[in-house]
Amino acid sequence: MLARLLKVDELVAVRVPTIVEESARDLVRAREDARVELMMCRYRLSKLLLRHDFIYDGSTCWGPAHEAWLRCLRKNDLAFLGTGTLAAFDAAFDAATLGLARRDRLDEQISTMAADSQFTPVTNRLCCLRGINTLTGFALAVELGDWDRFTGRTIASYLGLVPSEHSSGTTRSLGGITKTGNTHARRLLVEAAWHHKLLYRPGKTMTDRWAKASTQAAARGDAGNRRLNQRWNTLSSHKKKHTVACTAIARELAGWCWSLAVMDD
């Protein structure tokens, strides 16, 4: 059967990642696991306090001020709730603290590798787009590996960002996105797409990222940012749901990422 499929050109070649690519991918996915576990630890801690009517009224959670509030709460108020609740709080707080330290440690390792590795040029070019910082750009560069195997039309299909289709005869019915392919890269693109909703005004952060890439990449990134922000406005004016609009922007963002990744330095 394999010989017959090969004869009619029905077999698709699969690129095997190198050891370096697999190593970098393991690092990126370890950071993803640390992010999820940290979020779960924080969720359990906040719900434990909520059950006992302790609500933080500050503007930003999980920052220095929030941590100071938690320590003050542990010292003054939680002692009256019994040793069991106090032990549960200590366990949840320790887990959140250790999870944050683990995530930050992986962030430093990713930043170090992104600054000096074979993925550095692609990462710097991807960071020319709004919503893609060093961590996101490096993760996309690592997850997709060889960008030359895609085109601007096929990369969205690989990432599962195209509509599913159920057609028969002359009837064509489109459904939700397929969600096939690389889940990690698709999540990163969807999160990055939300940044293009706000008014586009290049600031210091964006200009600093452009300085690390070539002039052509910076101009390409600026054009992509303007185009994606315009698309957000168009979809919003047509009363599209924000989730639908975000997915559409993520699909187009994948094409812009591809055009930057395959660009020569």
Secondary structure by P-SEA (a helix, b strand, c coil): caaaaaaaccbbbbbbbcaaaaaaaaaaaaaaaaaaaaaaaaaaaaaaaaaacccccccccccaaaaaaaaaaaacccccccaaaaaaaaaaaaaaaaaaaaaaaaaaaaaaaaacccaaaaaaaaaccccccaaaaaaaaaaacccccccccccccccccbbbbbbcccbbbbccccccccaaaaaaaaaaaaaacccccccaaaaaaaaaccaaaaaaaaaaaaaaaaaaaaaaaacccaaaaaaaaaaaaaaaaaaaaaccc
